[in-house]
Amino acid sequence: MELRLDEIVARFGGEIVGAGDTVISRIATLERAGAGDLAFLANPKYRDQLTTTHAAAVIMAGPAVDGLAAAILTPQPYLYYARVAQLINASPVADPGIHPSAVIEGAVAATSSIGANVWVGRGARVGEKVLLGANCSIGPDVEIGAGSHLAANVAVYSGSRIGARCLIHSGAVIGSDGFGFARETNGAWVKIPQVGRVLIGDDVEIGAGTTIDRGALGDTVIANGVKLDNQIQIGHNVQIGEHTAMAGCVGVAGSAVIGSRCTVGGGAVILGHLRIADDVNVSAGTLITKSISSAGTYSGVVPFLEHSEWRKNFSRLRHLDSMADRIRALEQRLAALEKKS
């Protein structure tokens, strides 16, 4: 797609510096951009690249820099870049229809596109303009909202609900059994039936290989606008609030409740039955072992130890601040005594 800068600004706002009739056809980095490319500057540490870039135009925060061919000034250049990139790289719209090899037992809207070897189970309902990639498995009584796209090899277990305009990548599994077992006196495990559902809101993205377990009794709930990266595990009865985002390899244990607009860095772990407040940011690799009641950023990794030793050492770590205050007070008293002597 080719667009003029004045067409982009008419759609998304911002201020043009330079020729508004500049035509761009793709997004590129400052370092690699050439003729016809629109670059962006979101991180100030790359500002020196503005003097060497060959981009036709740059999305950036003001003020403009001398020597640029053209620029779009906006207070949020990264967000602006995301919107322009969506416009230029719009996903192709699949032709409606059902592949001859698909097995359809439920109801599929006439505007939807159903790929090869897809199974739609009895009682399932697939909404308008849904795209189901090859080999998707849609269990009985599943509902998929309008405009959602499931890539190849996604499995959705019975009773799950997926909202409108969701994107679910290959290998994701929605609604498999949670990890629920009771232990016999002889050590054997007795499976607890998982009879809840997975309820996914609108505009949710779920990465490749991510798994979301169904509830044991109640439901696992993923609210509107949630973004889950690849290889994430969401346990049974977890609740995730609106517009929360999680990076790859996060693990959330059963019955944890996570607030809205949170971020969770890659490899972080949230233990079960905890509550995380809204607007909490969890750093990569952090282990959350107790509930968080206030917004903010939380970080920390504790070395692996034998459990009783770990508990003893960690109990001391919790008092480091007060110990430091006491040491400073003792140092001040000692200094005062030395002056007297």
Buried (B, 14 or more C-beta within 10 A) or exposed (E): EEBBBBBBBEEBEBEBBBBBEBBBEBBBBBEEBEEBBBBBBBEEEBEEBBEEBBBBBBBBBEEBBEEBBBBBBBEEBEEBBBBBBEBBEEEEEBEBBBBEEBEBEBEBBEEBBBBEBBBBBEBBBBBBBBBBBBBBBBBBBBBBBBBBBBBBBBBBBBBBBBBBBBBBBBBBBBBBBBBBEEEEEEEEEEEBEBEBBBBBBBBBBBBBBBBBBBBBEBBBBBBBBBBBBBBBBBBBBBBBBBBBBBBBBBBBBBBBBBBBBBBBBBBBBBBBEBBBBBBBBBBBBBBBEEBBEEBEEBEEEEEEEEEEEEEEEEEEEEEEEEEEEEEEEEEEEEEEEEEEE
